[in-house]
């Protein structure tokens, strides 16, 4: 299943992701979600908190624990 944020509307993305997870989630089912969420997972932010809260409500967690984009003077997760 593919979900794209139209015009960067994060609220729409979170709502649609929740709809999808509600449709596919069962306590006995394994869910693996892959994607680039364009959120800095290791910084406090409203978007990060919303995504992590949604993940937690479905017993999901992020597995990225290292920078995924490294430049000469910065790195992002």
N, C-alpha and C positions, 0 to 999 in steps of 0.2 A: 504494500500500500504506500502511496506517495502523497505527501502533504507539503505544499509550498505556501509560505507566508506571502499573501498578495500585498504588494506595496509596503512591506515591512510592518504589517498590522499584527503585532505580537499578541494582542488580546484575542484576535480572531484565531491565530495559530493555536494558542493554548486551549481555547474552547473546542476547536475542531479535533485537536489531539486527544482531549478528554472524551469526546464523543467516540472516536475510534477505539480508544482503550476500553471504554465501557462496553463496546460491541465485541471486542475480541478477548477480553480478560476473563479468565477463570482461575480460581485458586490453584488448580492442579495443572495449569498450562504454563509452559516456559515462554517468555516473551523476550526477544532480542530486538532492540531498536537501534538502528544505525543512522547517523546523519550528522550534518554540520548545523548546529543550532545557533551559531554566531553569538554565543554568550560566554563571557569570561567566568568559568565555573569556580574559580578560586578567589573571586572578589565578591563582596557583599553588593547586591543590587536587587532591585525589585523583580526584574525579569528572572534572574538566577533563583531567587527565593520562590517565585511562582512555579518555575519549571521543576525545581527540586521538591516542592510540596506536592505537585501533581505526580511526579515519579514515586514519591513515598506513599501516596494514597493507593498506588497499585503495586506496592512492594518492589519497585524498580529503583535502581541506583546508577549513577554515572560511574564508568570505569576508567575514564581518562584522568590520569594523575600526573601528567607531564605536559609541558608546552607542546602544542601541535603546529605552531607557526613561529618560526624563529628567524629573526632578522638581525642585522648587525648591531642595532642598539635596543632591541626589544624582543619580547616573546609573548605569545598569547596562548591561552588554553582553549 
